[in-house]
Amino acid sequence: MFHKFFVIACLQLLSLPSTWAQLTQTTNLPPQTVARLMQSVVAVQSRTDEDASSVRTLGQRRQGSGVVIAPDLVLTIGYLLIEAQSVDLIDRQGRRVPAQVKAVDTVSGFGLVRSLVPLRLEPVELGDSDSVKVPAKVLTLGQGEAELTELEVVSRKTFAGNWEYLLESPLMTLPAVNNWSGAGLFDASGQLIGLGSLLVPDVFSDAKPMLGNLYVPLNEIKPQLNELLRNGKRTGPAQSWLGINSQALREGGLMVLRVTPDSPASQAGVEAGDVLLALQGRTIENLPDFYRQLWTWGPAGSAVQVTLKRQGQEKTIRIITGDRAQSMKPPRGV
């Protein structure tokens, strides 16, 4: 699948207008700013136990990037740290530094790691991702890369992941890059504005397929940063979670692709193949609508009525929502 995406990305790049050449010129950032950005991006390597629930989807060993945002503190993408029992940071000189997980924020998708010995790396400045308009010239850097890559933010369309994850205004970029996991995204002044999360097939819209990348905006975590560092979790009650992977159907409703074992949905009797039709009696229009309804109704521990169709028959079931973090083994350090 990756090779297919790579070929598509190359063809797309060749078909871009000539003005694209203006975006691929050498950055005008001062040399000292470029040097600071280059040394701030480190490799993040993690390992979880063989019996961890996330191994099936994320694997036991994971590697990506992270960005130094404070002395000995690295911001990375959260899926690298889920249930992690060991974490190492590797700087550009190849120095391996042991670290521990400070927080995994499943709401934003970010994770925080604290090195156990001094990193001696200069933190980057934090920018304002809300100020990024479309189109915008930006820079990205992943672990092990020899230079910054210039990209363009081409869309900020809502993204809904089938694993109960929603970003209202992500940073969608072109051209597609393949070293995205935790890669830093920087604005024209060299401030950090986001981290790489996904390779997506439709950075503009479902009706206009174009392979690119999704970067999680930094402002998704900034208001909660201090609380995450203190307590390893957000302020207030946990967000409701059902334990369902689903996708929208053209004829309406959501097809259940997978149900997490022992999750609230599993305990209530939801099965793969079910079609979710309504929540609290209100028709489910699409994935974003489903998530907004679910999270507006109440935090983890709330009771919700879900109407579903199975083998042509409709039924309504009651589900007590859960806390996603409680379904997973805590990372070592949190």
N, C-alpha and C positions, 0 to 999 in steps of 0.2 A: 504493500500500500504506500509506503514512504516513497519508493522509486516512482510510482505513478504520480504522486503529488509533486515530486521534484521535476519531472518532465513537464507537467502542466505549468509549473511556476516558470520554468525557463521559456516556454512558448509565450506565456503571458508577458514576460519581461521584454521579449523581442518585439511584441506587438504594441508596446506602449508608445505614446507620441514622443516626438523628438524633444519636447520640453523636459522629458524625464532626465535628459542628460544634465540639466541644470541642477537636479537633485543629487546627482552622484559625483559632483565635484568635491574636492577636498574641503573639509570643514574650515571655517574661519575662526574657530575657537583659539584663544591664546594657547601657546605650547604648554604652559604650566597647568591650564585647565584640562587639556587633553591628557597630560601625564597623571593628574589626579584621578581622572575617570578610569584610565587604563589600570592603575594599581588598585582601584577600589573594588573591582569585580573579581570574585574568587570562585573556585569550584566548590560545590557542596556535594559530598558523598555520604549517603546514609544506608543503613541496613536495619531491617526489622526481623523479627523472629519468623520462622517458617510457618507457624500456625496463626499468624496475624491475619485478621479478616481482610486487610487491604492487599494482601499478596496476590490475590486472584486478578485484580485489576491493575495494580501498580508495580507488582514484582517485589521481590525481597530486597534487592539492591537497586539503588536509584542514584542518578547523578544529574546535576544541573548547575546552575549559577546562583550567586547571591551578591548583594551589594553592601558594602560597609557603610552604615548610616550613623554610627556613633562609635566611640572607642570600644573595640572588641565586640560590637554588635552588628550582625549581618541580617539583612532583610532578604528573604527568598520566597519562592512559591511554595505554598503550603503542602501540596501533595508529595513533595520530596521528604517531608517530615512526619507524615501521618504514621503513627505507631512505631516510629524510628527508635531503635534501642542503642544505636551508635551513630555519631555524626562526626565527620572530619571536614575541615576547611583546608583548601590548598591555594596558596597565593601564586602570583606570577613567577616567582623564583622557585616554585616547586616545594616550598616549605609546607609540611602537613601539620595541622594544628587540631587537636581534639576539641570538641565543642559539645554543648548540650542544648536541647530544645527549650526555649523560653515560652513559646506559644505557637499554636496552630489555630488560625482563625478561619473556620470553615465558611463563615458568612462572606468575608471578602475574598478568601482564597490565598491570603498571605501567611507566611510563617516567619518566626524570629528565632535566631540562633545566637548564643553567647559563647565566644571562644573561652577555653579554660586556661589558656596562657596568652599573654599579650600578642595581638596581631601586629601592632606597630604600623598600622596603615591609616592614612588620612581619610576621614569620612567625607562623603559627598554632601553637597547641599541639597535639601529637600525642596522640590518645586511645588507648584499648584496645578494639579492635573485638570481641575475644573476650568482653567483658563485656556486650555488647548482647544482651538477651534479647527474646523475642517475647511480647507486642507492645511496641514501644518508640517513643516520640515522638522524631523527629529533624528536622533542618533541611537543606535543600539549596540550593545557589547555583551557577548556571552563569554563564559570561561574558556580560556585557551586561545582566544582569537587575537590576532596580531594588530588589528586596527578596528576603529569604530566603523560601523556601517550606517549609511544614511538611508532613512526610510521616509515615507510620507504617511501621516494619519489621514485616511481617506473616508472614514466613517466612525460614528459613535452610536451605532444602532444597538438596541437592546439585545443582550445575549442570554439565552436560557439553556443551561446544561441539563441533560436528562437525569442527572444525579441529584436533583433538588438544589440547584445553584442558579442564581440570577444576578446579572450585572446590568444595571439600567443604562449606563453610558460608558462602555469599555472603549479602549483605544485600538481601533482596527487599522492595520498598516499594510503597506505594499512597498517593495516586492516581498514575497514570502522568504523567510530565512529558516534554516533547519536547526539552529542552536538556540531555541527560544526558551527553554525551561528555566525560569528565574533570571533570564538575561535582563540587564538594566536598560531602561528607555529614558533618554535624556532630552531635554528641550534644547533650543538653539543657544542658550546661555550656559549649558552644561549642568543644569539642575535635574535631579532624578524626578521623573513624573510617573513611572510605572515599571512593572516587571512582566516579562513574557510568560504566558501561560499555555497557549494552544496554537496549533495550526488549524485554521478554519477554511472551509471551501467557499464561503460566501461573505466576504468582508463588506459587500455593499447591501445585498438583499438575497433572499431565496430565489427571486426571479432573475437575478443577474449574478450567476456563479463566478467567483474570482478567488483564487487561492491566496491567502495571506495569513497574518498572525493576529492574535488577540493579546493585548497587553492589559493587565489589571491596573486601573488608575490608582496612583498613590493615595489620593484623598479618601479611598475606601477604608484605609486603615489609620490615617493620621489622627482623627478624633479619639480613637481607642488605643493609641500606641502606648501611652503611659500605663493605662489599666492592664493591658496585655502583658507588659513587662512586670508589673507588680504581682498580678494574680494568675497569669496564664490564660485568662479568658476575658470576654467583654463584660462591661457593666450591665447589670440587670439580668432578667430571666433568659434562658436559652431559647433560641429560635426553634419553632416546631419542626419536627422531622418525621416522615412516615416510613422511609426505607424503600422507596419505589424509584426505579429507573423507567422512564416513559418517553413516548414521542407522540406528537400530534398526528391525527389522522385527517385526511382531506375531507371526509364526510362528517367530521366533528368528533370531539372527545379525544382521549389520550389512551394509546395502547400501552399496557404495562409490559415492559420488556424483561424486567427482573425484579424480584422482591428479595431484599436482604434478609437472610435467615435471622430469626428471633427479633426482627424489627417490629414496630407497632403495626405496620401493614400486614406482616406475616402472621402475627398473633391474632389479628382480626379476620384472617382468612382470605386476604387478597392473593391472587395467583397470577403468574405470568400468563399473558393472553387475555386477561380481563380488559375491558374498555371502561375507563373512568368517564362518566357523563356529567356529574354535578357534585358540587360541594356545598353542604348546607342548603340544598335545594336550588342552588344557582348553577346554571349551565356553565361548564368549563369550556372556554373559547380556544385557549391555546396554553402552552407551557407557562409563559409569563403570567397570564391571567390566573392559572392554577396556583402558582407560588404566591402571588400577591394575595389571593383570597385566603390561602392557608395561613400565611404569616400575619395577616390582618386580624384573623379570627382569634388568635391568642398564642401565647408562648407554649413551650414544651409542657406537657401535662394537660393540655386542653382536650376536650372531647369534640370530635367533628363527625358529621354524617356524610358518608360518601356513597353516591349512587353509581353503580357499575352495571355493566352488561356482560354476562357470561353465557356462551352458547345460545345467544338469542334471548335470554331471559334477564330482565332487570331486577336488581335487588339493592337495598340500602343497608349499609353496615355502619356500625359505630366504631371509630378508632380513637384511642387515647394517644395523642401525639407524644413523641419522645425527644430526647436530646441526642443529637448525632454523636457528640463526643463520648457519651456514656456507652455507645455501642462498640467502641474501639479501645484497644489497649493504650493507655496513656504513653506518650513518648517519654523516654528517659530524660529526666530533668524537669519536666513540668510538674 
